[in-house]
Amino acid sequence: MIRLLMALCVFGGLMVEASAAEKRPLQIDDLFKLKRVADPQISPDGKYVVYQVTEILDADKNKKQTHLWLAASDGKTPPRQLTSSGKSDTHPRWSPDGKKILFESSRAGTPQLYVLDLSGGEAVKITDISSGAGNAIWSPDASKIAFMSAVYPEFSELPFTESNKKNQEKSDGIDNNIVKAKVFTKLFFRHWDEYVGDKRNHLFVIDADGKNCRDVTPGDRDAYPNSTTFSVGDDFVFSPDGKYLVFAAVPEKNESWSTNYDLCRVSLDNKSTNWENLTKDNPAADNCPRFSPDGKKLAYRAQKKPGYEADKWDILVVDVKPDGTFAGKPENVTSSLDRSFDSIVWLKDSTTILTDGNDNGATAIWDVYTREKTLTKLIEGGQMSSVGVSNDGNKLVFAQSKLNHPNKIVVTSTLKGAESGTVTIDANATLLASLDLPRPESVSVDVEGGKMQMWILKPPGFDPSKKWPVVYLVHGGPQGAWEDGWSNRWNPEIWAAQGYVIALPNPRGSTGFGQKFCDEISGDWGGKCYRDLVAGLEVVKKLPYVDKDRMGSAGASFGGYMQDWFAVNEISKEFKCLITHCSVYNFESMWGTTDELWFDEYEHGGLPWEIPGKYREYSPHTRAQNLGKYKTPMLIIHNDYDFRCPIGQGLELFSALQRQGVPSRFVNFPDEGHWVLKPANSKYWHKEVFAWLTKYAPPGGK
């Protein structure tokens, strides 16, 4: 059993703790000075951790680079930079013997795979595929590498040399054609922020020396999740005997309105477009296959409700043969705990799994003893990801952030019989030591049928004797949560640093508070969830340091929807202004223009022509006349490449506001999708948002 021990070492930056008087509030430019740490991978022997670090070199020119770093897990020597391409080096994966690192790099243009031998020398390029290569993993004996590439399916049954050439020719023809018309014959031709067109995510296998590359999942179907909702990374794995791949395949048909992702299996020399389905008995989603160290069991994640992307994710375990085929009936080993689970990491005994997931506004890591189906919470606090263990099980690694601290790497020697101690690898220690980043407090709000958790974050230099303005932030999803974690986009610390008290409620629909609490948002967006938020706001208003005459609210996606719903309801009078980013305003037009139809159809209970009343019940556009009644100033942000909540949603809202003389401003990013990701655009976004708040709800204590 694991116990988190608290002896602490810090590497990656000189830890110089400034006094409270010397510290300063976070500034917008600091968001781009902070290094973005991700994807830690512990070596098989547990002695090292490789991870990626992204640096914004020039935010105004969108110039950035990502390199790989290597750190000793005992913290006795400083981390060192492994790659220096000046481009993007990501997704590091150790070879089984721990002597090499496989990674993806854009140094040659399109992303390709490289292998770096730690004994010395330059990284060796392994792939040369016109469509690019990514998400690569090693075979158990390190003789082969499997990876994903998005290709045109009509060429996928040809020999690799020929198919690769035809993929390049077709892509070049499209790029060079003066006519930019796009033609589609079925749905899911666009997703999130890009046109995927006719390409399909296929799995390829190549010898470790770069020879004998082949497409092992030919056909007009995706062999890798095309929705991040159904992916936890590395969604395929070699079978224990190394002769097959088991992977999470996209639904064979109706992929735009089905969530029936299945685990499929193909041989490493497969040429058939028909893939063996291992989970055909489950009509809902399955993914994240992971074989036990002894090769006798397979664990994977599964949901039960077809069409419901936010259903509970359980971990199932099944006995398997060396070739990956099932030798028994899958058993649910996490049914005793009302939480959804993400990663699956086997320990060396092949009876214990480590997993993580949302838990009460943060992340927890659990130990799952599969024989008895018992779960023990091992570590909690902050937002954790990329959980991994060394082969002997004595070293545990994960990335961890908090609302007031960006991602750092944590290595713990916490297994029974191992040396005590925790090593933290913090690439931002020096800059963070100079910043005043307050910790939030968690409060409990009485709501109908129970409690709602809410974070309260006070501004730097907070004086309780003064009255402070408030920003009420509503999270997206709606099946999501404000976790105790850092964000490079909606970052509560930078909002607080402007001189505001920030309230972060987790109302009905939020994850990490039980499946029933999560489920109760579906079909009821403007009902209980709205009333939860009203209750939360009442608690905020009663805080002795809150200025009720300087309150604003903001949110994106579902959070943006709620701003639109606020604007047409009585609560609108509480706010001096609203900020809505990539929102849903009209449920009826949303269904026909969004990419993932299963979401709208489940949330409303059917198709719009079957239950038109349900689509209208909580749709802000049906109460558009109330925009003119309350006249709450609104800042609208919506982007051309947002295919989840298409730009028409923002345009409809802006038209209704302008027609009724409501103070409103529309900010459009023609080169962004659902999120604003480019550094220069992000800086502009923050300036627009904070200028709007300053105009209607001036910052600072009074």
Secondary structure, DSSP 8 states (H G I E B T S, - for coil): -------EEEESS------TTT-EE--TTHHHHS-EEEEEEE-TTSSEEEEEEEEEEEGGGTEEEEEEEEEETTSSS--EE----SSBEEEEEE-TTSSEEEEEE-TTSS-EEEEEETTSS--EE----TT--EEEEE-TTSSEEEEEEEE-GGGTTS-HHHHHHHHHHHHHHHHH-S------SSS-SEETTEE-TT-EEEEEEEETTS---EESS-SSS-SS-SSGGG--S--EEE-TTSSEEEEEE--SS-TTT----EEEEEETT---S--EES-TT-SS-EEEEEE-TTSSEEEEEE--STT-TTS--EEEEEEB-TTS-BSS--EESSTTS-S-----EE-TTSSEEEEEEE-SSSEEEEEEETTTTEEEEEEESSEEEEEEE-TTS--EEEEEEETTEEEEEEEE--STTS---EEEE-TTHHHHHTEE----EEEEEEETTEEEEEEEE--TT--TTS-EEEEEEE-SSSS----S---SSS-HHHHHTTT-EEEEEE-TT-TTS-HHHHHTTTT-TTTHHHHHHHHHHHHHHTSTTEEEEEEEEEEETHHHHHHHHHHTSGGGGG-SEEEEES----HHHHHHH-S-HHHHHHHHTS-TTTSHHHHHHT-GGGGTHHHHHH---EEEEEETT--SS-THHHHHHHHHHHHTT--EEEEEETT--SS--SHHHHHHHHHHHHHHHHHHS--S--
